[in-house]
Amino acid sequence: MQSNNLTPRPEQNIKNDIVSLGPVVEGKICERHKNGKIDGYRLQRYRDGRNDTRYLSQPNIQKVQAAINEYSKLQALVQELVIAGESQILSNRNITDNSKKKPTKR
């Protein structure tokens, strides 16, 4: 992933990083409480405008957390891909500014 450099990485490098990601899960892991004590964990996320909760068994918590971390990486890589595409397209001098304002003469 890119750290705020002025020149974006080539799109193909970003796409290769996206392909190399592991399983991806959206959401967050929350503690499940009962009588003031933590009795388990759940995956909480939104699907079709509704809260979707999946209860997690102890062996799956680390796998799900790793997949959530991969989702965060995916979001950053997609943003980097968008920036690279924009800079490539908008740097083309043939693209005109369709602004209605006329440049000021000085």
N, C-alpha and C positions, 0 to 999 in steps of 0.2 A: 504494500500500500504506500501511497505517496504522503510525504510530509510536506506541507505547504511550500512546494517549490514553485518557481515562476513558470517553468515549462512542464506541461503534463507528460506523463509516460506515454509511450505508444499504445494505442488501443489494443493491439494484439497481446501485449504483455499483461494488460489488465484483464482481458478475457481469459488468458491462460491461468491467471490467479483465481478467477471465478470458477473455472472448471476444476481446479485442484482442491476446492473446498470440500470438506466432509459433509455429513448430514446436517441439514439446517432446520431449526425449529424456532418459530416466532413465539414470544411470550416471556413470562418471568416465573421464577420459582418462588412460591410464598409458603410461609409456615402455616400449618394447620393446627389450631389450638383447641383444646378440650379441657374444661375446668381449670383454665389458666396455665396449662402446660402444653408444650409442643408435643403433639402425638403423631406428626407426619408432615409431609410436604405435598404441594399441589402445583401443577402447571396452570397458570392463568393467562388467558389471551382472549382477544375479541374476534369473533367470526360473524360475519353478516350483521354487524351492529349489536351483537349479543355477547355477553360474557360466557366464555367456554372454559370449564375447569376440568382438569384431568388429575386424578390422584396418582401419586408416584410411589412406587415401592422403593425401598432403600437402595437396592442395587442399580436402579435406573437414574437416580438423582445426578450422579456425575456424568452419565452419558447425555442426559437432557441438558445439563448446564453447558457441556462442551458444544452441543448443537446450537444452543442459544448464543454462545460466543461466536460460532460460525455465522449465524444470522447477522450479528453486528458487523462482522468483517464483510459480509456480502453487501450490506447497506453502504458501507464506506467505499467498497470497490465500485458499486453502481454509481455512486455520486462522483467518484473519480472518472468513471467512463463518460458520464454526462459532461463533465468539465472538459475532458479531452476532445469529445465530439464537438462541443460548442466552440472551443478555441480553434479547431480545425476548420469548421464551417464559417465562423464569423471573421476569421483572419483573411478570408478570400476577399480581395479588393473589388471583385465584380459585384459583390452584394451592396446594394444601395440602401441608404437610410430612407425609409418612406415617411419621414417626418414632414408635417405640414409647415413647420417653421422654416423660414429661409435663413441661411447663415448670415450673421451680422457682418456688415462691411466696416472695416476700421481703417 
